[in-house]
Amino acid sequence: MSVAPTDSLYTFTKAIQAIIAGVQEVRGIADIFYGDQQQIPRTPTVCVIADKKTRTLEGMPRRVLNTITCFVIIYHSKIQDIQLNSAEADQLAEAIEADIHADPIMGGLVIHSMVTDVEAGQLSRMVNTSQTQFRSTRLTVEGISKTMLPMNPGYNQP
């Protein structure tokens, strides 16, 4: 199903969340959240976080090029060898990256999208009442669209 191009940071971020929700079962993802979480109840957990939107003038009278960015953070921690946790987190990140790349126009929402950065590391979050170290991976997802800004009647007319 094709949709109109968007300049909405929220719409783009929710669309990325929907892509991940569509593969949640097959990827073995326990939870998916919009926005980062301070408590991670189960793993692997994925948080999809809106980042920023920038615009540049792309033509007249008010055509703009939008660059929309969100983050996908994967939290992974099981009671097992730390090397295995790292390997599973890296594999899940690469699988999610491939899922995002499967439709570069996101059904018409953007004219191009891709994962621009993959950063592996560790983050501390709460589990029940104790602080836990999670193996984490942050994907930066960028979408590009062209839209028109609204105009008042008589705009730019002599």
N, C-alpha and C positions, 0 to 999 in steps of 0.2 A: 504494500500500500504506500503510495507516494504522498508526501505532505509538503506544505509550503516551507521554503527556507526560513530559518529562525535567526533572530539576533538576541534571543533570550538565554541568559546564562542558566537560569533554572531549567528551562525546557531541555537544553543540551545535556545538563548534568543528569536530569531524570531519564533521558534517553540512554545514556551510558549505564545508569543503574538498571534499566529495563533489559539491556543486552545481557548484563551479568545475571539478572534474575532468570532470564531465559535458559541459562546453562547451569543454574545453581545446583540442580540435582546431579547432572552428569559430571560436574566438576567437584562434587562433594563439599560444597560451601555450606557451612552451618547457618550463618546469618549474613544479611546484607542490610546496610544502613545508609540513609541519606545524611551526610554529615559525619564528622569524626565522633568517636565515642570515648569516654573516660573509663568505662567499664566494658570489658569484653567477656560475655558470658560463655561463649564456646568458640572453638576454632576448627577450621579456618573461618575467619570473619572478614568481610570486605566492606569498607566504608568508601562511599563515593562523595567527594567534597567539591563544591563549586569553588573556583579560584578567581578568574577574572575575565573581563571582556574588554577588548580594545577595538576602536573604530578608526578608519581612515577614509577620507573622501575618495571615492572611486569613479566619480563621474557626475555629470550635471543632470538634473538640477540638485538632487540630494541622495544620490546612490552612494552607499557606503560598503566598505569591505570590513566584515566583523571577524575578529579572531577570538574564539571562545575557548577557555581552558578549564579543565577540572582535574582533580586528582583521584586516583583509585588506590587506596591503601589496603594491603592484604596483611592481616595479622595471623600468625601461625605459631602454635606452641602445643606440642604434645609431650607426654612423658615418654621420651624415647631419646636415642642418641642425638646430640645436637647437630651432627653432620646430616643425619636423616631429616631433621626439621628444616635445615637450610636447603637441602636438595628438594624437598617437597614444596617449600615456599617458592623457590626459583622456578620449578616446573609449573606450579599453579599460576604464577605471574606470566610466564610465557604462554600458557594456554589462554588466559584472559586477554592478553595482548592479541593473540590470533583471533579470538572471538570478536574483539573490537574492530580489527582490520577486515573482517569478513565482508562488511558492507561499508566502503569508504564514504558513501554519500548519506548513510544512515536513513535510507528510504526517502531521500530528498530534503531532509532537515538541513544539510550542509552541502557544499560543493566539494568538500574534501575533509577527511579526518584521519588522524593517525596518532599512535603513541609516540611521543617525541623523546621521552626520557623514562628509563627504568632505573630506580635507585634502591639498592638492597641495604638493609641495616637492622637495627634493633630499636624498639620503643618500649617504654614501661607503661603499663595500664593496670587498672584494678581488676582483680578477679575475687569476687565475694568481698572480703575485707582486707586482702593482702595485695601488695604491689607485685606484679609479675612482669618479667622480661619476655617480650615477644619477638620472634623473628619477623621482620616486616619488609615489605617491598612496596615502594610508591611508584605508580605509573602516572605520568603526566599525559593527558589526552587533550589534543588540540583539534578544534573544528574551525573551518573557514566557511563563511557564507556571505552572500551579497544581498542586501535589502535596501529598501527606500525609506528614508525618514519622512515623516508627514510634512506636508506643506500647507500653508495658509493660502487662501485664494489671493491672487495678485502677487505672490512671492516672486521677487527678483524681476518684477515687471516695471518698465519705466512709467 
